[in-house]
Amino acid sequence: MNFTNKVAVVTGAGSGIGQASAFGFASREAVVAVLDRDRESGEATAAHIRQQGGTASFFAVDVSVPNEVKSAVEEIVSRFVGIDILAHCAGIQSYGNAVSTTEEGWRKTLAVDLDGAFLVSKYVLPTMKKRGGGSIVITGSTQSLVAHRNSAAYVTSKHAIVGLVRSIALDFAANNIRANCVLPGAIDTPMLRWGAARDPNPERVIEACHKLALLGRMGTPEEVANMIVFLSSDLASYVTGATVVVDGGQLVPCGGTAFQLIGTGAEPE
Ligand SMILES: NC(=O)c1ccc[n+]([C@@H]2O[C@H](COP(=O)([O-])OP(=O)(O)OC[C@H]3O[C@@H](n4cnc5c(N)ncnc54)[C@H](O)[C@@H]3O)[C@@H](O)[C@H]2O)c1
């Protein structure tokens, strides 16, 4: 996988999966546009890439604000000529069920997690069309397919992203643009640690996250980034409209591992 002469836009690149993806593209020769609403961490990602001999610039963008996304895309195109790859990793977690979620909280989560995916795609797609093709990878979640309790707004936006990705794949295939969705399981990032810290016993949550996967551990941001980079590369030239789970086998056991151990009627080995 090599991205010489390719321009990759990575959102949420200041932390976690986005940062690992930015490093993954840069180490394979792509020019990387680092987008994040957090200036300090975004600048740090871009600076690290440059220190390693790569090419990267930081753009301060809140992906839920249309004008900020539009201006950043215009600036990237004027500086780097075009965009070949979009890896959208910016996102926020939120908690609450369909009653306890405030209207403001609902709108905020959907604004970042769903509108953000729409807005970056909306403004990047015309530049890809002009360039003759490209690849979009949007970060969903295993919660694009199943639900966690007390996460109504997050689960809703992650489910909706799959529809957006399939629509883009369908509508822009004729323009040589592929669109795919990566669905991570429990990945050890600041977002996951933030969620765990809200529990009275954060270590118990971390342990549960490790046990969630068949592989017996949480994933690393790099393990998700590897899939994002692969899907963005020519090695994935026949993959579009796909939802690719990167979860260490979390979704495999029907009813979860606890049910498989005690509830299926089969003798445990
Ligand atoms: N960590 C997990 O277990 C996990 C699991 C499934 C899906 N995901 C998804 O992966 C993506 C990345 O998550 P992560 O775990 O790396 O989180 P993270 O918090 O480590 O990184 C997210 C980055 O997005 C940025 N961001 C947040 N809101 C933004 C906005 N409005 N505009 C621009 N940037 C913004 C943050 O500043 C941060 O740098 C998210 O979409 C998340 O929902 C994560």
The ligand as a Gaussian input file, in Angstrom:
#p B3LYP/6-31G(d) Opt

LIG

0 1
 N      -13.003000       3.940000      20.837000
 C      -13.953000       3.073000      20.594000
 O      -14.127000       2.074000      21.326000
 C      -14.848000       3.258000      19.387000
 C      -15.706000       2.190000      19.070000
 C      -16.539000       2.327000      17.967000
 C      -16.524000       3.467000      17.214000
 N      -15.676000       4.496000      17.542000
 C      -15.725000       5.680000      16.702000
 O      -14.440000       5.964000      16.201000
 C      -14.330000       7.359000      15.961000
 C      -13.065000       7.871000      16.644000
 O      -13.199000       7.658000      18.032000
 P      -11.962000       7.583000      19.033000
 O      -12.251000       6.487000      19.971000
 O      -10.703000       7.613000      18.270000
 O      -12.221000       8.947000      19.824000
 P      -11.248000      10.094000      20.362000
 O      -12.077000      10.876000      21.304000
 O       -9.963000       9.518000      20.827000
 O      -10.967000      10.962000      19.050000
 C      -11.991000      11.685000      18.438000
 C      -11.425000      12.946000      17.838000
 O      -12.489000      13.632000      17.168000
 C      -12.393000      15.001000      17.483000
 N      -13.721000      15.605000      17.374000
 C      -14.785000      15.412000      18.187000
 N      -15.807000      16.159000      17.785000
 C      -15.382000      16.855000      16.710000
 C      -15.985000      17.816000      15.863000
 N      -17.238000      18.241000      16.067000
 N      -15.260000      18.303000      14.832000
 C      -13.993000      17.908000      14.632000
 N      -13.365000      17.021000      15.414000
 C      -14.048000      16.513000      16.448000
 C      -11.854000      15.067000      18.905000
 O      -11.269000      16.334000      19.188000
 C      -10.844000      13.934000      18.879000
 O       -9.561000      14.365000      18.475000
 C      -15.620000       7.994000      16.497000
 O      -16.515000       8.170000      15.423000
 C      -16.161000       6.930000      17.431000
 O      -17.550000       7.017000      17.569000
 C      -14.837000       4.410000      18.618000

